[in-house]
Amino acid sequence: MKKFLRVFLIVVTILVTNAYIAYCDSSSYSELNMLWNQFTIQGGTLGVDYDIRWTYYGAHSESGANSNSLYDPQTNSSFNPNVPVTTTSTGGASNGLAHVSKDISTSKATANAYGINTTFDSWANGNAHFRWDLTILNDVMLTFSVPFNYTHILSSQFADEGASAFSRPSFYADEYVFNTGGPTQYIRAGEDFEDIGHTLDGIGNNTYTGGRTLTFTAMFYNQGDGHSGWYWFEGHGHTSASAYSNHLDTTPIPEPTTMLLLGLGLMGLAGVRRKFKK
């Protein structure tokens, strides 16, 4: 009987070791916070060289899964400085969120890819932005700054999975150009941004955090010499997350009934052997 038990345990161990569920699970999370209550302008004198007026803030998010089959964009905006805006989109196993107020803008993106014996991809974006109208009274060089912080969390359970997270805080300024009898156009006066990205290929769990200050410096011109002196100035906080899995293992999974029958069969063989020995 002891010998039978040893054989049975060896067989079960081999089967359990070589049989597993083809389960995939990867995820990505990206968050970017821009601290607008610490926004600063340096250079020139307010009211003498330039005037700046907050115009509106907006939020945009989108998400999808498996080749955009569940694409779901959402947008929102406010021209009232006392009314913050939020937007959230959900597509498959992903979601994007953007929230913006006078003090802070937060953009988040979460993507998950999971399944059994399947290929799955998921992605999400979030974008929050401020807009100001900038009037230049005298030619002046201005420097705009805003602190930001970010968090990226990546996770993957198998070698054939992956995830990525991306954040981009940015500034840009466009100058109005008026065409007689035609639509208003804009000329890019300058822009600056910082790209922060992390990628995970294969098994792992990684978290990245950080914080810096985004700074944008440009020369702004008063009217004359082809300049209007009126500018559209924006600050953006963009995040994105994506996750994919390609786990297509077809290893058979022993059912509990099969394991039970195997055990009973071995027990029966052991009984027959003992009978013949007698």
N, C-alpha and C positions, 0 to 999 in steps of 0.2 A: 504493500500500500504506500509506503514511504517513497518507493521508487516511482510509482505512478504520480504522486503529488509533485515530485521534482520535475518529471517530464511535462506535466500539465502547466506548471508555473513557467517553465522555459518557453513553451509554445505561446502562452498568453502574453508573456513579455515581448516576444518577437513581433506578434501581431499588433500589439498596442504601440510599440515603438515605430513601426513602419506604416501605421495607418493613422491619418490625422484629417481633421476637417479642413477643407480648403477655404479658410475664412480670411478676408482681407479687411484691413482697417487702417487708414491713414487720415491725418487731419492737419489743418493749418489755421492759425489765428493771427490776425494782424490788427494792431490798434495804433492810432496816431492822434495825439492831443496837441493842439496849438493854443498857446496861452495868450489870447488876444488882450487880456487885461494888463499884460506887460509889453504890449506893442509900443515901439518908440520910433520917432523920426528925428534925425539929426541933420544939421546943415540949414543955412538960411534962417529966416525968422517968419513964424506963422503970422499971417495978416499983412506982412510986408513983402515977402518974396513968394509966398504961396498961400493958398487956402485949400483945405481938404474937408470934404463932407462925406460922411458915411451914407451909402445909398441903399444897399440891401445885403442880405445874406441868403444863401441857398444851400440845399442839400440834395444829393443825388446818390442813389444806390442801385445796384443791379446784381443779379446772381443767376446761376444756371447749372445744369448738369448734363453730361453726355451730349456733347456737341450742341449746346445751347437749346436743347429741346424743351427746357423749362425756363427759358429766359424770362425774367420778370423785372423790368426797370421801374423805379419809383423816383419822383422828383417833388420838391417842395421849396418854396421861397417866401420871404417876408420883406416888405418895405417898411415895416414898423420895428424900430430898434428895441422895443419892449416885448416883442413877440418872437421867442426862439422857434426854430423849426426843426423837425425830425422826420426822417424817412427811413423805412425799413422794407427790404425786399427779400423774398424767400423763393428759392428755386431748387427743387430737389433736396439735396442734403447740404445746401449752402445758404448763407444769408449775408446781406450787406446792410450796414447801418450808418447813417450820418446824422449828427446833431450839431447845431451851431447856435450860439448866442453871443452877446456882446463880450462875455468874459472868456469863453473857451469854445473851441470846435473839436469835436471828436468824430473820427471816422473809424469804423470797424469792419472787418471782413472775416467770415468764418466759412471754411470749406471742409467737408468730410467725404471720404470715399470708402465705401464698404460693400460687402456682399459675399456670397459663397460661389466659388467657381465662376467668376464673372470679371469683366473689365468695367471700370467705373471711373469717371472723372467729374470733378466738381470745382466751381470757381465762384468768386464773389468780389465785388468792388464797392467801396464807399468813398464819397467825396463831399467835403464841406468847404464852403468858400465865403469870403468877405469881398465886398466891392465898395470902393470910394470914388467920388468925383474929385479930381485934383485940378485946381486952377493955378497956373503959373503967372505971377505978377512981374517977376524979374527972372532972368536966366539964373538957374541955381542948380547946384548938385545936392541931391538928397540921398540919405541912407536910411532904409527902413529895416527894422529888426523885430523878430518875434521868437521867443523861446518855444521849444517843442520837446516832447518825449514820445517814445514808441515802445511797443512790446510785440515781439514775434515768438510764437510758440508752434513748434513743428513736432509731429509724431508719426512714426511708421512702424508697422509690426513685421513686415516681410521685406526681403531683399528686392522684390520686383514691385515696390511701391515707392511713392515719393510725395513731397509736399514743398510748397514755397510760400513765402510771405514777403510783401513789398510795401514800402511807405515812401511817399514823396511830398514833403512840404515845399511850396513854391510861391514866388512872387512874379508878377509881370505887370508892365505898364504899356498901354496903347494910346497913341495920340489920335484925337479926332481929326479927320480930313474931310472937308466939305466940298462936294462937287456940285456945281450949278446944274440943276436939272437932273441930277442923279442921286443915288443913295449915298448915305454917309459911309465913309470908309475909315479904316484905322491903320496906323503904322506902328509896328512894334518898336517901342522906345527902349525896351530892355527887359530882361527876365533873369531870374536866378532860382535854382532849385537844388535839392539834395536828394539823391537816390539811395535808399537803404534797403537792401535785399538779402534774404537768406534762403538757402535751399537745402533740403534733406533728401538724399537718394539712398534708399535701403533702410535697414533697421536703425532706430534711434529715437531719442526724445530730447529735443534741444529747445532752450528758452534764451531769447536775446532781448535785452533791455538797454535803453540809452536815452540821452537827452543832450541837446545842443541848442544853439541859436542860429536861425536862418537870417542872413543879412543880404540886402539887395541895395546896390548903389548905382545911380544913373544920373545923367545930366538932363535937366528939363528946361525947355525953352519957352519964352514969352512969345506973343504974337509977332509975326513978321518973319521974313526970310523963309517963307513956306511953312511956318509953324502956326498952329491955331492957339496954342497956350492952354488947351483943355485936354485932359487925360482921363482915361479909364484905368483905374489901378485896382488889382485884385490880389488876394492871398488865398492859396488853396491848401487843403490837407487831403491827400489821396492815399488810400490803402487798397491792397488787393491780396487775396489768398487763393491758393489752388491746391488740390490734392488729387492724386490718381492711384489706382490700383490695377494690376494686371495679373491677378493671381488665378491661374487656370489649371490647377492641379486636378488630376482625375484619379488619384489613388483611391481604391475602394475602401469604404469604411465598414468594418465588421459590425453587424447588427447584434444587439444583445441576445436574440434568439440563436443566431449562429454560434456565438460564444458558448451558450448553454448547451446546445447540441454537441459541440465539440467536447465539452467536459463530460457529458453523459456517455458519449462514444468511448472516450478514453477509460472511463470508469467501467464500462461494459467489457472492454478488452482486458482490463486488469482482472475482472471477475472470471472471465473465461479462462485466462491463464492459470489462475489459482485452482480452478476446477480440474484442469488437465493435470496439474502437478499432483493432486490428490489421487 
